[in-house]
Amino acid sequence: MSRASTSSRPGQRLWSRWLVGFAALLPLVAAAIDRPQERIVFRRALAAVEQGRDWKAEAAELQDYPLLPALQARELLRQLDQLKKADVLAFVARWPDTLSTQELRKNWLIARAEKKQWEDFLAVYVDTGDRELRCHALAARLAGGGTVNWLEDLEKLWAEDRPLPVACDAALDWTQQNKLLDAARIWQRIERGLAAGKPAMIENLAPRLGAADRAAAGHLALALKDAPAALKQAKSWPDDARHRRAVAIALARQARRDSTGAEANYAALARQFKLSATERGDIAAAFALYRATEFDADALKRLADLPAAAQTDATREWRVRVALAASDWNASLKALDALSEKQKADEEWRYLRARVLRKLDRAGEAAPILDKLATEANFYGFLAADWTDKPYAICPASLESDRAAEQRLLDEAGLARAFEWRALDEPREARREWDYTLAKLDLPRRRLAADLAYREGWYDRAVFALNKGEELKLYEQRFPLAREPQIRRASHDTGLDPAWTYAIIRAESAWVEDARSGADAYGLMQLLPGTAARVAKDAGIAYNRAEDLYHGDTNIALGTRYLSQMAERYNGAPWLASAAYNAGPGAVERWLGLRGQLEPDFFIASIPYKETREYVARVLAFSVIYDWRLNGKALAVAARLPRYGQDYAAPGRDTPRKTVTCPLLPADTAQAAPAAAAAPGA
């Protein structure tokens, strides 16, 4: 008798037993219940699953509910050790293309791999692109007497610039034993680890090398991971090519934090190691670059004197920034001339070139640059439009509504599950389901899904889905007027321009209400818990714990007050307050103490933190777009850039604003902002 028919044995199929029990309950359901009631039932059933209680009676009312697969999968995951391949295959057959299926299958396969139950593993395995499972599948093949083909099975994984899963060790061991993986291939991957700055990649590979090479690889990894320690050990290293490379890497990395110490180490080690001209140039470039980020007095000369072979995009860029910070316009133009062709095409460098030419009384040469830039909808394009007294160029696109196609999309169930998780206030589960489904959609359906999310008030999904090419012109979806009454009120109460508040939210969280950064900032306006507690105490706003910041009302109330504090610190200047909001007021005070005399656009170019420099430009550009969306016109960016020390007042509804047009339309055609979507449920 087969195992499947022996219901009383320990090996009985759990899934089959569940189907029988579930089916027996179905006749008890007189009619389909409505969706709100289904959600209540689902929550009860989910709680029962998580507590290990019987949940089938609850689930009897959910036979048509989108999240039924997730409920069933969680039950099966609790019994993973007892689950047989037939149970998994039955679930896969019932729910063939769901996130729940993918996760159940992966967890079961990993459990089988850990026990080396390779026959069962191969019976269930499907290649979904998962790196760990793919390597387990290779191990299963080898255990069955098969072989590995390097090009077909491992070449793609080997070319990645991230550590390989431990599961790949069996396949790598076999290929090394069979002379497919040799020292040359190992060093090829170590080079990728060096280029990516990932010491773990090198450390994982070092044991596969011979003793001498293993030591060199370990020293290269140490140079990446702990430069001072590597340089201290270097006195005992041999003078060979790989150790010279390790010394050069360690010196360059130490220079990031301690350029003086790095130069002292260089002077000491240069007598021991016969560094090549290329290595000496790379070290000089690293020293010059990190002197430049501190705007040291000799930084410009160091950068200009670098040999051509040692120049990088970073050194060329910082040569411009240092020259601008010194208001040395001739040196600035020379540095701009030295940029790579790709760099010269960037809007920031085109704008700064035009500004420098004007400083050199060469306005005629600057004019065509500014005219071209003024047709672009970005920070530098808006600034160029201000310099040339042109309207802002914004050309919005729109998506045609197709309700029938939307319904077909929802009928495929993946998006329905995502929206249902969202309705249950489970945003992380909703995003996971959304991402899984969206990855399988073609471009037209992806855009349709994004528009559907926007109209349902799930704004962050539209922002992230519409992120390239012509999609960037979908301003209605990408810059939603979410929470408008609240944002207008909070901005009014704190003396802020609502367009600026909107821009900060859009730049900080892209409307992900439960966003949490690596720096532990929370919510729409990305507040640190300590900052939020202080602001809440001063304002008398209820605040108990960091998770309160996931509530949009609380986050905006506290965030606008903190932003207002930053504005007050700098006479209301939005650009300086934005910089302080991102980098902290201490950093901004330090920069102002050194370069506060610069005009605002040149000061922004001299901000040493790339993230903050780009953040300020992004917020100011977003302010224009949101101002246009709110008012049909936009306050000039130049008006938001008062010089340090000048007073600034937030614009009101009657403040003069610039016209917005699309250069592709007749010149006298003002470009109306797209109307906001109706609130969900309206």
N, C-alpha and C positions, 0 to 999 in steps of 0.2 A: 504494500500500500504506500502511496506517495506521502511525503511529509505534508503536502497541502491538504490532504484529506484526513489527516489524523488530528482532529481538533483537540484531543485531550493531552497531547504530548507537549513538552516545554517548547519545542520548536515551532509551535503553531504560528500561523501568520497573523500578526497583530493587526495589520491593515485589513485583512479579510474579516477578522472578527469585528473590527470597528464598522465596516460596511454593513454587516448583518445587523448589528445593534442599531446603527443609525437608520437603516431602511425600515426597521420595525417601528420606529417612532414617527415616520413621515405621515402615515395615515391620520395621526392624531392632530395634524395641522389642518384646520378647516379651510383657511384661506391665508394668502400672503399678508403678512403684517406690513405696516408702513415703515419707511426707512428710519425715522427717529426711534421707533420702538425696536427695530432690529439692532440699532446701535446700543441700546440699553441691554438687550439680550446678549449681544456680542461681548460687551464688557463683563457681564456676569460669567459667561462661558470662559472668557480669557482668564479671569481671576480664578476660576475653578481649575483650569489647566495649570496655572502657575503654582497653585496650592496642592496639586496632585489629587484633586477630587474628581469625581465623575462629572463630566460636562455634557454628556450626550443628550440628556433631556433638554438642556438649554439650547443645544445646537439644532435641535429638531426644527426650530423655527427659522433657521438660517440657510436653508438649502439653496437659495438664490442670492445670498449675500456675497458681495465681492471679496470679502476678507475670509471667507470660509477656508480657503487653502492655507492661509497663515495660521489659523486656529488649529487645523489638523496637523500641520507641520510642527507646531510647537509641542503638541502632544507626543508626536513621534520622536522628536528630539530628546524628550525627557526619558525615552526608553531606547536610546541609541544602541546600548550594548546588546539588547535583546532583539533588535530589529534585524530581520533577515533580508537577503537580497530581493526576495519575492515581494516583501512589503514595500521596499523602496521602488522597485519597478512598477508595482501597482499604483503607487502615488504618482510616479512620473507619468504613467499612462493616463491617470485621471486629470492631472494638472500639468500638461507637457511643457508649457513655456511660461513659467512663473518664477518670480524671485524666490518664493518659498521652496519650490522644487530644486532650484539651483543650490540653495543653502543646505537643505536637507541632504541632498546627494553629496555635496562637498564634505559635510561633517561626517557622514557615514563612510565615505571613501577614505578620509583621513584616519578614522578609527580602524578600518580594515587594514590600511597600510601599516599602522603602528603594530598590528598583530601579525603582519605579513600574510594575511589571508588573500593572496594574490588572485586566486581563481574567482572569488566573489568580487574582488575589486574590478577585474577586467570585465565581468559580466554587467556591471553597472556604469562603468566609466564612459564618459562622453567628453571629448576635447572641447572645452568652452574657452580655451585661452588662458586658463588659470595656470600659472607657472609651477606652483607647488604640486598640483595634481598631475600636471604633465610629467614632471620628474618622477613622481610615484608610479605613473604608468610605465615609464622606462624601466624602473626597478622591477615592476611586475613582469614585464617582457623578459628581462634578463633572468629572473627567477624561473621562468618557464623554459629556459634554454634558448631564448632569442638573442639577438644582437642589437647594437646601437649604430645608427648611421650618423656620423658627425654632422654632415651638411643638412640632412633632413631633420634631425632630432635635437641638435644642440647649438648649431651655428647662430641661430637667432638669439637664443638665450645668452650665449657667450658674448654677443656684441652689445648687450645692454650695459648701461653704466650704473648698475645697482647690484648689491650683493645677491648671489644666487640662494635660493632656498636650501636648507639642509637636506631636503628630499632629493636634491640633485647629486648628492655625494656618491650614491651607488653607481649612477651612470658615469660620473666623472672617474670613479675608481676603475671601472671596467675599461673606459676609453684610454686611461693612462696605462693600464696593464697591457692593452692591446696596441700600444704605440700610436693611438690616434691623438692623444693629448700629450704633447711634448713641452719642453721648457720654452720653446719659441712661442707656442700658443699661450702659455701661462704668462709670459712677459708681455705679450700683446694685450692681455686683459689687465695686467697690472698698469700698463700705460693708460688704459681707459680710467682706471681708478685714480691715477695721479691727475689726469686731466679733469676729472669730475670732483677732485678734492675729497674722495671717500676712502679713508684709511681701512675701513672694514672690508672692502673688496680685496685689498692687498693682504690683509691679515689672514683672510680665509684661504687665500691661494698659497701663501708662503710655505706651509707644510708640504706642499706637493713638489717643492724644489729641492735640489741638492743642498748640502750644508752651507757652502759659500754663498750661493744665490739666495738661500733662505735668510741668511743674516742680512744681506743687502736689501731684500724686500722688506724685512722687518724694520730696518733703519729708514727706508723710504716712507713706510706707514707712520713711523714715529715722527718724522719730519712734518707730516701733515697734521698729526694729532696733537703733538706737544713740541713745538719748535724750540723753546728754550732747553728742554731736556735733550732733544736731539743734538743741539749745538754743544751742549756740555759734554755729551758722549763722543762727539765727533773727533775729539783730540786723539782717540784711540782707534779711529777708523782708518782703513787703508786708503791710499790715494788712487782709486780706480774710477772708472766712468760713472758707475752707479752711485758710489758714495759722493762723488762730486755733485751729482744730481741731487742727492739728498741734502747736502749742505746748501746748495742754491735754493732749494725749496724751503728749507727751514729759515734761511735768512730772509727770504721774501715774506714769509708768513710772520716772522717776528716783527718785521718792519711795520706791520699793520697796527700793532699795539705799542711798540717800543722801537721807534726808528733809531734813536740814539744807541740803544743797546745792540741793535742789529748791526749798526755800522762798526761798533767796537768789536763785535764777534767776527765781522768780516775781515777787519784789519788783522786780527789774530790768526784766523784760519787761512787767509790768503797765502801765508808762507808755507803752509802744510799741503794745501791742495792746488794742483796746477789747473785752475779753472779755465775752461775754453772761453773764447771771445764771446760766444753766444751766451754762456752762463754768466759771464761778467756783465754783459749788456742787460740780461734779464734781472740781475740783482740791482744794477743801477736804476733800471726802470721801476722796480718795486720801491726802492728808497725814494726816488723822485716823486712817485705817485703818492706815497703816504706823507711825504713832506707837503705835497700840494694840498691834500685834504685838510691840513692844518694851516694852509696859507702862509707857510714860513717864508722869510724874506728871500731865501735863495731858491725857492721852488720853481719859479719861472725859468731861471737860468738852467737849472738841472734838467727840466723837461725839454727845453729847447736844444740842449747840448747832447741829448741822447742820440746814439747812432740810429740810422734808419731801421736797421734790423731789430732793434730793441723796442721800437715804437709799437704801441698797441692802440686800439680804439680808446681805451681808458686813459692812456697817457696823452693822446692827442686831445681828448675831451677836456682833461683837466688843465692842459696848457691854456685853452681858451678861458676856462673859468677863473684861473689865477690871474690872467691878464685883465679880464673884465673887472675883477675885484680890485685890481690896482689902478683902474681907470686908465690903463695904458692902451690907447686906441690903436696905435701902430702895431704894437705887439699882439693885440687882440686880432687884428686883421691877418697878420702873418700866421697866427695859430689857427684861425678859421680856414685859411688857405691850405694848411697842412692836414686838415681832416681828410678822412677817406671819402671816396665818392658816395658811398652809402650814407655816411654821416652827414655829408653836405646836403643830402636830399631830405633830411629830417626837418620838420617844421620849426623846432627850437633853434637849430643852427641857421636856418634861412632867416628867421626873424632877427636873431642876434647879429647876423651879418649886415642886415639892413640898418639896424640901429647903430652899429659901429661906423658904417659908411656915412650916416648922417652926422655922427660926431666928428668925422673927418671932413665935413663940408662937401661930401660927395652925394648929396641928396638925389641927384639925377640917376645915379647908379642904384640907389636904394629903392627908388620909386617902383620899378617893375617887379622887384621882389615883393614889396608890400602889396602891390596890386594883386599879384597872384595869390599871396597868402590870404588876402581879405576874402577870397572866395571859399575858404575852408572853415568848417565849423569845429574849431578847437581853440584852446586858449591863445595860441600865437596868431591864429587867423583872426580872432576877435580883437586882439591888440592891434594887428595890422589894419583892421577896419577903422579902429579909433584914430590911428595915425593918419590915415588917408581920408577920414571923414566920410566913410562909406557905411551903408547899412550892414547889419550882420547877415551873413549868408547861411541860411538854414533851409534845407530842402527835405521836408518830411515825406516819408513814404507811408503807405497804408496797406493793410491786409484786407482782402475781400472776405467777408463773412460767408461761410458755407456750412449752414446748420446740419445739412444731411451728412456731409463729410465728417463733421464733428461727432455726430451721433455714431457713425460707423467707427470712429476712433475710440469712443468710449465703449462701444460694444466689444472691442477687442480685449477689454477687461483690465489691461495693465494700468491705463490712466484712471479707470474707475477705482481701482484699488488705491492708487496714489491720492485721489481726491477724497476717498473714504477715510484713509488714515488722517488726512488733514481735518476732516470734519470731526474726527474723534480727538482732535487736539494732540496728535502724535506727530509733530513736525519732522522729527528725524526719520521715522518710519516712512512718512509720506515722501520725503526727499529721496530716500533709498529706492522706493518703488518707482518714483518718477524717473530717476536717473537710469534705472534698469530698463524701463520702457522706452525712454527717449533715445537711448543708444541704438535701438533697433529700428527707428523710424527714418524714412527718407526725408529729404529736405522739405518738400511741401507739407508733409504731415507733421514734421517737427515744428515748423512755423505755425501751423494750425493749432497744435497743442499749446505752444507758447501763448498764442492769442487767447485761447480758451482759459488758460491759467490766469492771464491778466484780467479777463472779464469776470472771473470768479474771485478776484481779489487776492490771488496767490502771486503777488507781484515779483517776488525774487526769482521764481522759476522763469518768468518771461525775460527778466533782465539777463539771466545767465544763458538762456537758450538762444537769445538773439544777440549774437556778439561778434559778427564778422560780416565783411562785405556790405552789401546793400541793406542788410538787417540793421546796421548802425543808424540808418535813417528812420527807423520805426520809433520815433520819439515818444509817441503816446504810450507804447508798451514799455519802453526802456527807461522812461522818466515819469513814472506814474504819479498822479496827484493823490496819493494815498493819505488817509487821515487828515484831509485838508482843514476841516473846522478846528481840530485839535492843534494842528501845527500853526495855523494862523493865530489862534488864541495864545498858545504858549510863546510864540514869537512876539506878539504884541505885548504880553505881560513882561517880557524880558528885554524889550527894546531891540529885537533882532529883525532883520529882513527875512520874511518867510522863505523867499527863494534861496537864501543862504542856508537856512535851517534844512530845507529840503536837500540842498547840495551836500551838506555834511552827512546826512543820513545815507544818501545815495553812495557817497564815497566810502563811508565807514562800513556799512553792512549790506549794501545793495538790497535792503528791505528784508533781510533774513532776521526775523524778530528774535530768534533764539541763538543768534550768532555768538560765538565765544572764540576769542583770538588766542594765539599762543602766549600773548602777554597777559592773559586773563581778563581781557576787556569783554563786557557783556552787552548784548542787545543792539537795538537799532542805532544808537549813537555811540556804541562801544565804550562804555564807561567802566573804569576800574572800580571794584567794590569799595575801596578806601575813599576814593574821590566821591563816589555816590553817597556814602555814609556822611561825609562832611557836608556836602551840599544839602542833603536831606535835612540834617540837623539844623543848619542855618536857615533853611526855608520853611521848616516845620512840616515837611512832607513825610508821610508814613513810609518807613523803609526798614525791613527787618533782616534781610539776607540777600546775598548776591543774586539768587534766582529771581528775586522781585524785578530785576532789571530785564528779564525776559518779557515782562508785561509792557507793551508799547506805551501805554499811558504814563506809567511810572518813569520809563526810560526817557521819554521825550520831555517830561516835566523837569527831570533832573539834568538831562543833557543840555537843554536850552539855557538853564541857569548857569551851568558850568561854562558853556560857550560864551554867555554874556559876561561872565567874570573875566574870561580871556580877552574879550573885546574891550572891556573897561581898562584893562591893563595897558592897552596900546591905543588909547584915544579912539576906540571904536573901529580901528582899521581891520577889515575882514581878512586881508591877506596875512597879516601878522598873527591875528588871533587863530586863524586856521593852522598856521605853522606851529603855534604853541599847543593847539589842541592835539596835534599829531606827535610832535617831538617833545613836548613839555616846555613850560615857560623858561626853565633854567637854560636850556639849550638856546632858545631864541634870544634871551638876554645876552648870552655869551657872544652870539653872532652879531647882535646889534652893537655891542661894545667895540667890536673890531671893524665892522663894515656898515654901521648904521647910516653913514653919509651917502651910501649908494642910492641911486634911483631904484624904485621898487622892482622893476623888471630885471635889472642887473643884480639886485640883492637876491632875488629868487634864484637866478642862475648860479649864485655863489653859495647857496645852501649846501653844506657838505653831505647831508644825508640824502641819498638818492630817493628813498621812500618819501621823505618830507617834501623835497623839491617837486616831485611828480604829484604828490598829494595836493599841494597848494595850487598848482596849475590845473589839476583836475577839478578841485572844488570851485575855483573861479569860473571855469568853463561851464560846469554844471549849474552854477548860479545864473548864468546867462540863459541857459536852456529852460530852467525852471521859472525864471522871471518871465520869459516869453510864454511859457505854458500858462502861467497864472494871469498875466496882464496883456498878452498879445504883442507886447514890445519888451525891450530889455534894457536895463540900466547899463551904461557903458562899463566895460571892464576897467577902463582907465579911472572911472569914478570910484571904483572899489579899491584903488591902489594909491591912497594918500601917502605922501612921504612920511617917514618915521618922525613922530612928534606933531604932525598936523592932526587937527580934529576931523572926525568923520561922523556923520549922522546917517542912520539907516534910512533908506528911501521910503517914501510913502506912496500911496496910490497916485498922487498928483505930481510926483517927481518926474521931470522930463526923462523920457526913455527913447532908445534908438529903434528905428524901424527894422523889421526883419524881413528879408526878401530871399527869393531863390534865384540865383544867377541864371538858371536854366529857363526861367519864365520871363515875360516882358518886364523891362526895367521898372515900370510904374506899378507892378503888382506886389502889394504887401503880402507877406506870407502869414496867414492866420495860424495860430497854434491849434493843434488838434484838441477837440473837446475831451474832457475827462469822461471815462466810462461811468455809467451809473454804478452806484454802490451795489455790491452783491445783494441780491434779493430785492432790489428796488424795482 
